Amino acid sequence: MIKIGVIGALGKMGREVINAVCTSDDMELCMAVDIQKEGEDIGQILFSKQNGVKIETDIEKALSTSKPDVVIDFTQPKFVFENTKKYLNNKTKCVIGTTGLSEEQIQTIKELSEKNQTACLIAPNFSLGAVLMMMFAKKAAKYFKNAEIIELHHNQKKDAPSGTAVKTAQMMAEENPDFTYSNCPETETIEGARGANANSNIHIHSVRMPGFIASQEVLFGSSGQILTIRHDSMDRTCYMSGVLTAVRYVAEHNEFIYGLDNIL
Ligand SMILES: NC(=O)c1ccc[n+]([C@@H]2O[C@H](COP(=O)([O-])OP(=O)(O)OC[C@H]3O[C@@H](n4cnc5c(N)ncnc54)[C@H](O)[C@@H]3O)[C@@H](O)[C@H]2O)c1
């Protein structure tokens, strides 16, 4: 059995992850951390049945008492960097789903993971369909010189653009240095009208409103044609097989990985 700790246990993703862990055959929940409801039984809160795992608020203390094999972090962009350093300094393997890490922070985490020979897998998107959407976008990027990304999320999402959009742009940029080929010089009469300008001049437009969970469209254009690659998450269960696959992978390995595509 792989002993699992979940950080952000009471959040939308944390709850879904705990449910997936508790219904899997090869994992058991041994630790639940959040900044709310300290000392309460997580089983009682989620399943109306006690499971003996009390919510803790201090990550380092929880790691030393519960000794999980792998921790899974779905917290908040502003905390995830410091949290991840705590896991790696404690030599605890980790799967990081929280988005919002900068390229510099990811590099620092990679170095720490390698130095401590402790596996860390960061994935901005754990849904198989979204990972395929990113892979297809990278493939199409070879053949189109113009592309933009529109990502659409619920209005409680704290970071913009989404980690998925940033990763998609990075993957596409490996194929083409400039995706605004032959665009005329532009003037924004309202600032931000053309969205954020990511790798290789890929413009990213972030939509936030109730009704969406997570969707993304990658638009490719060339003379006389548009190719749209779109993925929609209809509910959060779509992430769970990717999260469990990542846990099983890091339990058996010791390296740093960025992106679920690298272990599929
Ligand atoms: N990688 C993916 O596939 C994927 C999918 C969906 C969401 N996300 C990301 O996961 C993160 C969480 O999303 P959510 O919708 O569950 O958010 P949420 O706000 O519903 O839940 C976050 C939880 O973390 C807790 N928390 C915050 N700071 C903490 C800390 N320092 N220590 C412990 N617990 C802390 C909060 O109390 C809350 O219960 C976001 O960054 C989101 O973008 C990633």
The ligand as an SDF file (V2000), in Angstrom:
LIG
                    3D

 44 48  0  0  0  0  0  0  0  0999 V2000
   -3.2210   20.1450  -12.0920 N   0  0  0  0  0  0  0  0  0  0  0  0
   -4.5280   19.9840  -12.3170 C   0  0  0  0  0  0  0  0  0  0  0  0
   -4.9700   19.1080  -13.0890 O   0  0  0  0  0  0  0  0  0  0  0  0
   -5.5090   20.8910  -11.6140 C   0  0  0  0  0  0  0  0  0  0  0  0
   -6.8910   20.7080  -11.7570 C   0  0  0  0  0  0  0  0  0  0  0  0
   -7.7400   21.5400  -11.0520 C   0  0  0  0  0  0  0  0  0  0  0  0
   -7.2280   22.5180  -10.2100 C   0  0  0  0  0  0  0  0  0  0  0  0
   -5.8790   22.6860  -10.1250 N   0  0  0  0  0  0  0  0  0  0  0  0
   -5.2640   23.6640   -9.2270 C   0  0  0  0  0  0  0  0  0  0  0  0
   -5.2850   23.1290   -7.9110 O   0  0  0  0  0  0  0  0  0  0  0  0
   -5.3070   24.1980   -6.9490 C   0  0  0  0  0  0  0  0  0  0  0  0
   -6.4380   23.9680   -5.9750 C   0  0  0  0  0  0  0  0  0  0  0  0
   -7.6690   24.0450   -6.6540 O   0  0  0  0  0  0  0  0  0  0  0  0
   -9.0650   23.8940   -5.8910 P   0  0  0  0  0  0  0  0  0  0  0  0
  -10.1130   24.1860   -6.8970 O   0  0  0  0  0  0  0  0  0  0  0  0
   -9.1130   22.6130   -5.1440 O   0  0  0  0  0  0  0  0  0  0  0  0
   -8.9610   25.1110   -4.8430 O   0  0  0  0  0  0  0  0  0  0  0  0
   -9.7510   25.3010   -3.4810 P   0  0  0  0  0  0  0  0  0  0  0  0
   -9.6350   26.7560   -3.1450 O   0  0  0  0  0  0  0  0  0  0  0  0
  -11.1150   24.6890   -3.5680 O   0  0  0  0  0  0  0  0  0  0  0  0
   -8.9240   24.4340   -2.4070 O   0  0  0  0  0  0  0  0  0  0  0  0
   -7.6850   24.7870   -1.8730 C   0  0  0  0  0  0  0  0  0  0  0  0
   -7.5990   24.1850   -0.4770 C   0  0  0  0  0  0  0  0  0  0  0  0
   -6.2710   24.3570    0.0010 O   0  0  0  0  0  0  0  0  0  0  0  0
   -6.3230   24.8400    1.3330 C   0  0  0  0  0  0  0  0  0  0  0  0
   -5.0690   25.5610    1.5530 N   0  0  0  0  0  0  0  0  0  0  0  0
   -4.7170   26.7800    1.1020 C   0  0  0  0  0  0  0  0  0  0  0  0
   -3.4750   27.0850    1.4900 N   0  0  0  0  0  0  0  0  0  0  0  0
   -3.0100   26.0080    2.1840 C   0  0  0  0  0  0  0  0  0  0  0  0
   -1.7770   25.7200    2.8370 C   0  0  0  0  0  0  0  0  0  0  0  0
   -0.7530   26.5950    2.8540 N   0  0  0  0  0  0  0  0  0  0  0  0
   -1.6570   24.5180    3.4690 N   0  0  0  0  0  0  0  0  0  0  0  0
   -2.6680   23.6440    3.4620 C   0  0  0  0  0  0  0  0  0  0  0  0
   -3.8640   23.8660    2.8590 N   0  0  0  0  0  0  0  0  0  0  0  0
   -4.0340   25.0380    2.2360 C   0  0  0  0  0  0  0  0  0  0  0  0
   -7.5650   25.7090    1.3840 C   0  0  0  0  0  0  0  0  0  0  0  0
   -8.0420   25.8810    2.7190 O   0  0  0  0  0  0  0  0  0  0  0  0
   -8.5370   24.8780    0.5410 C   0  0  0  0  0  0  0  0  0  0  0  0
   -9.2200   23.9200    1.3170 O   0  0  0  0  0  0  0  0  0  0  0  0
   -5.4060   25.4850   -7.7930 C   0  0  0  0  0  0  0  0  0  0  0  0
   -4.1260   26.0240   -7.9800 O   0  0  0  0  0  0  0  0  0  0  0  0
   -5.9730   24.9980   -9.1190 C   0  0  0  0  0  0  0  0  0  0  0  0
   -5.6340   25.8320  -10.1950 O   0  0  0  0  0  0  0  0  0  0  0  0
   -5.0150   21.8920  -10.8020 C   0  0  0  0  0  0  0  0  0  0  0  0
  1  2  1  0
  2  3  2  0
  2  4  1  0
  4  5  1  0
  4 44  2  0
  5  6  2  0
  6  7  1  0
  7  8  2  0
  8  9  1  0
  8 44  1  0
  9 10  1  0
  9 42  1  0
 10 11  1  0
 11 12  1  0
 11 40  1  0
 12 13  1  0
 13 14  1  0
 14 15  2  0
 14 16  1  0
 14 17  1  0
 17 18  1  0
 18 19  2  0
 18 20  1  0
 18 21  1  0
 21 22  1  0
 22 23  1  0
 23 24  1  0
 23 38  1  0
 24 25  1  0
 25 26  1  0
 25 36  1  0
 26 27  1  0
 26 35  1  0
 27 28  2  0
 28 29  1  0
 29 30  1  0
 29 35  2  0
 30 31  1  0
 30 32  2  0
 32 33  1  0
 33 34  2  0
 34 35  1  0
 36 37  1  0
 36 38  1  0
 38 39  1  0
 40 41  1  0
 40 42  1  0
 42 43  1  0
M  CHG  2   8   1  16  -1
M  END
$$$$
